[in-house]
Amino acid sequence: MPDWLTAIVLGLVEGLTEFIPVSSTGHLLLTKIALGLTDTSWDTFIVLIQLGAVLAVVALYFQRLWTVVIGLPTRPEARRFALSVILGCIPAFAAGLALHGVIKHLFDNPYIPQIICVSLIVGGVILLIVDKKAPAPREMDGMALNLKTAFFIGLFQCLSLLPGVSRSGSTIVGSMLLGVDRKAAAEFSFFMAIPIMVGAFALDLLKNYKDIDTSQAGIIAIGFVVSFLSGLLVVKYMIDFVGKRGFTPFAWWRIVVGVVGLGLIYIPR
């Protein structure tokens, strides 16, 4: 497969899966294996195109986010929202920094495809149960969550450091168990993604910048733009989709991908 087409495929996988509860990291790793991408330069490529997906959230929520920024000196609700995002991100930042080496070792495990597939299936079952059995929501606005709720959602987000566990999935499940409305849970997950993904991007870039091949700038640009545009599409329509259908379709997608993945690994060809 030509490099430009590989860049498009990886950009699509990143943008389409980053903000839905299906594990973008798991899908990207399985895609790399399926495409036979063993060159470590593709790991650096994936790190760089994640920023495209982040910018999709910033672009769609720019007006609301800018209103918060300019309102910080004078509006208590703006400061409260900013603090809720900070509190939600602290646990994952702390855990990610403290366990970065351990996490990287986990992803280097030779059984990582099997681990991801099992995580997808287990996570799908959990999402099915929570989508049906979650307590009645008490908090309906993703920009006005109780600060204690935001912090506990952040603790759930730490689960996404494990292979195959979705960042958005862990935060959404945690939010719903804590009494947050589905749509508010999805929106708060979007907002938390901005500092978390920018932080992860900066950390990975700091560690991998020597591996960046400037001759591949065009390929990186293709993946970046595709990641941004596909992420834009998902973020734009996900809230309405979740309001109508809940998270059950995503749960079944996880289960199907996990089962198919295990089948491809273990069924003789």
C-alpha positions in Angstrom: 0.0 0.0 0.0 1.4 3.5 -0.9 2.4 5.6 2.1 -0.1 8.3 1.3 -3.0 5.8 1.3 -1.7 4.3 4.6 -1.7 7.9 6.0 -5.3 8.3 5.0 -6.3 5.0 6.6 -4.6 5.8 9.9 -5.9 9.4 9.9 -9.5 8.1 9.4 -9.1 5.5 12.2 -7.7 8.2 14.5 -10.4 10.8 13.8 -13.3 8.4 13.7 -12.5 6.5 16.9 -10.9 9.1 19.2 -14.1 10.6 20.6 -16.3 7.5 20.6 -16.1 4.8 23.3 -14.3 2.2 21.2 -10.6 2.8 22.0 -8.7 4.7 19.3 -5.4 3.3 20.5 -6.7 -0.2 20.2 -8.1 0.3 16.7 -4.9 2.0 15.6 -2.7 -0.8 16.9 -4.9 -3.4 15.3 -4.9 -1.4 12.0 -1.1 -1.3 12.1 -0.9 -5.0 12.5 -3.4 -5.6 9.8 -1.4 -3.4 7.4 1.9 -4.9 8.4 3.3 -1.6 9.6 6.4 -2.6 11.6 8.4 0.6 11.0 8.5 2.6 14.2 8.2 5.8 12.2 4.5 5.1 12.0 4.3 5.3 15.8 5.6 8.8 15.6 3.2 9.5 12.7 0.3 8.5 14.9 1.4 10.7 17.7 1.5 13.7 15.4 -1.9 13.2 13.8 -3.6 13.0 17.2 -3.3 16.8 17.4 -5.6 17.0 14.3 -8.3 15.2 16.2 -7.9 17.6 19.2 -8.3 20.6 16.9 -11.6 19.2 15.7 -13.0 19.7 19.3 -11.5 23.1 19.6 -12.9 24.2 16.2 -16.5 23.0 16.9 -16.6 24.3 20.5 -14.4 27.4 19.9 -17.2 29.9 20.7 -18.2 28.3 24.0 -14.6 27.7 25.0 -13.5 31.3 24.1 -16.5 32.6 26.2 -15.1 30.6 29.1 -11.6 32.0 28.6 -12.6 35.6 28.4 -15.0 35.1 31.3 -12.4 33.6 33.8 -11.7 37.0 35.5 -15.4 37.9 36.0 -17.7 34.9 35.7 -17.8 32.3 38.5 -19.4 29.7 36.2 -16.5 30.1 33.8 -14.0 29.5 36.6 -16.0 26.6 37.8 -16.0 24.9 34.4 -12.3 25.4 34.0 -11.7 24.0 37.4 -13.9 21.0 36.7 -11.8 20.1 33.6 -8.5 20.6 35.5 -9.8 18.3 38.3 -10.9 15.8 35.8 -7.5 15.7 34.1 -5.2 15.7 37.2 -5.5 11.9 37.9 -4.7 10.8 34.4 -1.9 13.3 34.0 -0.4 12.1 37.3 -0.8 8.4 36.5 0.5 8.8 33.0 3.6 10.6 34.1 4.3 8.1 37.0 3.6 5.0 34.9 4.7 6.0 31.5 7.5 3.4 31.4 5.2 0.6 32.7 2.5 1.5 30.1 5.0 1.5 27.3 6.2 -1.9 28.4 2.6 -3.2 28.4 2.1 -2.1 24.8 5.3 -3.8 23.8 3.9 -7.2 25.1 3.9 -9.8 22.3 0.3 -10.6 23.2 -0.9 -7.0 22.9 -3.3 -7.9 20.0 -5.0 -10.5 22.1 -5.1 -8.2 25.1 -6.7 -5.4 23.1 -9.3 -7.7 21.6 -10.3 -9.0 25.0 -10.4 -5.5 26.4 -12.7 -4.4 23.5 -15.1 -7.3 24.3 -15.1 -6.7 28.1 -15.5 -3.0 27.6 -18.3 -3.5 25.2 -20.2 -5.7 27.6 -19.7 -3.1 30.4 -20.9 -0.3 28.2 -24.0 -2.3 27.3 -24.8 -2.8 30.9 -24.2 0.7 32.0 -26.1 2.2 29.0 -29.2 0.2 30.2 -28.8 0.2 34.0 -27.1 3.5 34.8 -28.8 5.5 37.6 -31.2 8.3 36.6 -29.1 11.4 35.6 -28.9 14.2 38.1 -26.5 16.4 36.2 -27.5 17.5 32.7 -24.9 20.1 31.6 -21.3 19.0 30.7 -20.1 22.6 31.4 -21.6 22.8 34.9 -20.7 19.5 36.6 -20.2 19.2 40.3 -16.5 19.5 41.0 -16.4 16.3 43.0 -18.1 14.5 40.1 -15.5 15.9 37.7 -12.7 14.6 39.9 -14.2 11.1 40.1 -14.7 11.0 36.3 -11.0 11.8 36.1 -10.3 8.7 38.2 -12.2 6.6 35.8 -10.2 8.1 33.0 -7.1 6.5 34.4 -8.4 3.2 33.3 -7.7 4.3 29.7 -4.0 3.9 30.3 -4.6 0.1 29.9 -4.4 -1.4 26.4 -7.7 -1.5 24.7 -9.5 0.7 27.3 -11.1 3.7 25.6 -10.4 7.2 27.1 -13.8 8.4 26.1 -15.4 5.1 27.1 -13.9 5.1 30.6 -15.0 8.8 31.2 -18.5 8.3 29.7 -19.1 5.1 31.8 -17.8 6.8 34.9 -19.9 9.9 34.2 -23.1 7.8 33.8 -22.4 5.8 36.9 -22.0 9.1 38.8 -25.4 10.4 37.6 -24.4 12.4 34.5 -26.7 12.6 31.5 -25.5 10.7 28.4 -25.1 13.8 26.3 -23.5 15.8 29.1 -21.1 12.8 29.7 -20.1 12.8 26.0 -19.5 16.6 26.0 -17.4 16.6 29.1 -15.4 13.8 27.6 -14.7 16.1 24.6 -13.6 18.9 26.9 -11.3 16.6 28.9 -9.8 15.3 25.7 -8.2 18.7 24.9 -5.7 19.0 27.7 -5.2 15.2 28.1 -4.4 14.7 24.4 -2.3 17.9 24.1 -0.3 16.7 27.2 0.1 13.2 25.7 1.1 14.7 22.4 3.7 16.9 24.0 5.2 14.1 26.1 5.4 11.7 23.2 6.8 14.4 20.9 9.5 15.2 23.5 10.5 11.5 23.6 10.2 10.8 19.8 11.2 14.1 18.1 14.5 12.6 17.0 12.6 10.0 15.0 10.7 12.5 13.0 11.7 12.4 9.3 11.1 15.8 7.8 11.1 14.2 4.3 7.8 12.7 5.4 6.1 16.1 6.0 3.7 15.6 3.2 2.5 12.2 4.5 2.2 13.6 8.0 0.1 16.5 6.6 -2.2 14.1 4.9 -2.8 12.1 8.0 -3.2 15.3 10.1 -5.9 16.8 7.8 -7.8 13.5 7.5 -7.7 13.1 11.3 -9.0 16.6 11.7 -11.8 16.3 9.2 -13.0 12.9 10.3 -12.8 14.0 14.0 -14.8 17.0 13.1 -17.5 14.8 11.6 -17.7 12.6 14.7 -17.8 15.4 17.3 -20.4 17.3 15.3 -22.9 14.5 15.1 -22.1 12.4 18.2 -24.2 14.3 20.7 -27.4 14.0 18.7 -26.6 10.3 17.9 -26.1 9.5 21.6 -29.3 11.4 22.5 -31.3 9.2 20.1 -29.6 5.8 20.3 -27.4 5.8 23.4 -24.1 4.0 23.5 -25.3 0.5 22.7 -24.2 0.7 19.0 -20.7 1.5 20.1 -20.8 -1.4 22.6 -21.7 -3.9 20.0 -19.0 -2.5 17.6 -16.4 -3.1 20.3 -17.6 -6.7 20.8 -17.7 -7.4 17.1 -14.2 -6.0 16.5 -12.8 -7.9 19.5 -14.4 -11.2 18.4 -13.3 -10.8 14.8 -9.8 -9.8 15.9 -9.5 -12.9 18.1 -10.8 -15.1 15.2 -8.2 -13.7 12.8 -5.4 -14.3 15.4 -6.4 -17.9 16.3 -8.2 -19.4 13.4 -5.7 -21.1 11.1 -5.5 -19.6 7.6 
